[in-house]
Amino acid sequence: MNYEETIAYLFAQLPMFSRIGAAAYKADLTNTTVLCNALNNPQHLFKSIHIAGTNGKGSTSHMLAAMLHQQGYKTGLYTSPHIKDFRERIRINGHPISKEFVIDFTEKTKTLCSEIKPSFFELTVAMAFEYFAVNKVDIAVIETGLGGRLDSTNIIHPILSVITNIGMDHTNLLGNTLELIAFEKAGIIKENTPVIIGESLPQTKPVFESKAMDMNVTPIYAETLYQIDKIDSNQNIAAYKVTDTSNLHSEIFELDLMGAYQMKNLKTVLAAEKLLHQLGFPISNENEKYALANVKKLTGMCGRWDVVGHSPTIIHDVGHNKDGISEIINQLKRDYPNTHYHFVLGFVHDKDISEVLSLFPKDASYYFTNAHIPRALPFYALQLMGNEIGLLGNGFDDVNMAIESAKQNSKSNDVIVICGSFFIIAEIKAPIPNPFPKR
């Protein structure tokens, strides 16, 4: 098989959570363990950082990978889901996994896969571990897919674990309370392995404390370590004043990730950077600052508050749950007050989005759409739900048609936001940042 045939085979033959949802979720580590045993456990051949959380784990992973790469470490990065190309999931120093490796790995594991029938995610995790081991990375940043305790990535023994935050998402699989979700995420805390908590809540902190005590570690709470204030921004860079609360030393950091929610992730990343110095991976101040100002260039990250057009302003964001959508709406009110908003929305059907929809302003214009995957909530069902609570607009079976309609109905100073799902962003034809930028 060539690369295109191989990817088609993987999508067709293996249950894929991003396409079909809970039916593809394997709530144990058996298949991943069997796959990695057959590969002589490549996950033990490189050092790793493990990152979980409801929101921000992708941004945090990319920022840390950019910093490590810029310092000169050969750095693997595993994230999910991809937006445009499967190879976005597995990178070394920003470069995607080779097509040849994907072909060869799929062929090599085909017989075993026919026996144990892994999910798409289980196989791609094993693929990532093998790729990082074969290429002898110095360190790999590994993002969990869903949860933590039973996530396929949780067979690694990292030098550092990071939990960004806890919110209400995937409640059908992880539990319907913050405490239950925190318990699943806390499953990545390993014995005698330092753990950083990005944000905690009264409901989640006791869960983290209990798990950390069992694992003989003391959690580090990033939110207490730094005070961050935004001081400036333009179309491409946001500048922040960062104050170390332990000594009140302040310095300026720039980020090319423009979402205001990145301030929270920045605290987590800086806490991790400080700890990595103690763990044998020091990063100079010069390299960390360059990396944070060039995350997109170094890693190819996209889909987080990407401003892709002007007059009207057009923003892509993969925010899809209550906390993510709240951040989007709050930033719109701060950065674009006294203007008219146009929301192009698409969600998946296996989440309760009634609370999410209630966050949207009723005086905006709406364009309801859907991705073309089995998990997608049909646009007409979403339109009905929106209309019932006063979010008025038309429905479109294609996100590009919805965006075109929004453009036609917008004035030059209006703002169009496309959000609600990774899969909506994935189906936008243009313009969209290249996930494999040339360097």
Buried (B, 14 or more C-beta within 10 A) or exposed (E): EEBEEBBEBBEEBBBBBBBBBEEBBBEEBEBBBBBBEBBEBBBBBBBBBBBBBBBBBBBBBBBBBBBBBBBEBBBBBBBBBBBBBBBBBBBBBBEBBBBEBBBEBBEBBEEBBEEBEBBBBBBBBBBBBBBBBEBEBBBBBBBBBBBBBBBBBBBBEBBBBBBBBBBBBBBEBBBEEBEBBBBBBBBBBBEEBBBBBBBBBEBBBEBBBEBBEEBEBEBBBBBEBBBBEBEEBEEEBBBBBBBBEEEEEEEEBBBBBBBBBBBBBBBBBBBBBBBBEEBEBEBEEEBBBBBBBBBBBBBBBBBBBBBBBEEBBBBBBBBBBBBBBBBBBEBBEEBBEEEBBBBBBBBBBBBEBEEBBEEBEEEBBBBBBBBEBEBBBBBEBBBEBBBEEEBEBBBBEBBBBBBBBBBEBBEEEBBBBBBBBBBBBBBBEEEBBEBBBEE
